Amino acid sequence: MKCMICKHGETKKGTATVTLEKGGSTIVFKEVPAHICDNCGEKYIDDSVTKELLKKAREIVENGVEVDIRKYETAA
């Protein structure tokens, strides 16, 4: 797909690091599947992956964790 940010690059499958902050908590997910622009590096994450990340982040925040770093794994 053509990059919507730079309008020049093409996206390729890869992985990205995603950082989310909510209510004083910082959550970092590593190795998240994404489509990454080969020109500017913009990351595009599929809706299903985003939904899973937000669900996991909500659970982490509800447990009172302030900082969490983890490798992304799909739900079984």
C-alpha positions in Angstrom: 0.0 0.0 0.0 1.2 3.5 -0.7 2.1 5.5 2.5 -0.5 8.0 3.4 2.0 10.3 5.2 4.9 10.7 2.8 3.0 9.7 -0.4 6.2 8.2 -1.8 7.0 5.0 0.0 5.4 1.6 -0.1 4.5 -0.3 3.1 6.1 -3.7 3.8 5.3 -6.2 6.6 7.5 -5.9 9.6 7.3 -5.3 13.4 7.2 -2.2 15.4 7.4 -1.0 19.0 4.1 0.6 20.3 4.0 2.7 23.4 0.7 3.5 25.1 0.2 5.9 28.0 -3.0 6.0 30.1 -3.8 7.2 33.6 -0.2 7.4 34.7 0.7 4.0 33.2 3.2 3.5 30.4 3.0 0.3 28.4 5.4 -0.8 25.7 4.7 -3.6 23.3 7.6 -4.9 21.3 7.5 -6.9 18.0 4.0 -5.8 17.1 3.1 -6.9 13.5 2.8 -3.8 11.3 3.1 -2.5 7.8 6.0 0.0 7.7 6.7 2.6 5.0 10.1 1.9 3.3 10.6 5.7 2.8 9.6 7.5 6.0 9.1 4.6 8.5 5.5 5.4 9.3 3.8 2.4 11.0 0.4 1.0 10.2 -1.2 -1.5 12.6 -4.2 -3.6 11.6 -7.5 -2.9 13.4 -7.5 -6.4 15.0 -4.0 -6.0 16.4 -4.9 -2.5 17.7 -8.0 -3.9 19.4 -5.9 -6.6 21.1 -3.3 -4.1 22.2 -5.9 -1.8 23.8 -7.5 -4.7 25.6 -4.2 -5.9 27.0 -3.3 -2.3 28.0 -6.7 -1.9 29.8 -6.0 -5.0 31.8 -2.5 -3.8 32.7 -3.8 -0.4 33.9 -6.6 -2.0 35.9 -4.0 -4.1 37.7 -2.2 -0.9 38.9 1.0 -1.3 36.9 2.8 1.9 36.2 5.4 0.7 33.7 5.1 -2.5 31.6 7.3 -3.7 28.7 6.4 -6.9 26.9 6.7 -8.8 23.7 3.4 -8.8 21.7 1.8 -12.2 21.5 -1.5 -12.9 19.8 -4.3 -14.3 21.9 -4.6 -18.1 21.7 
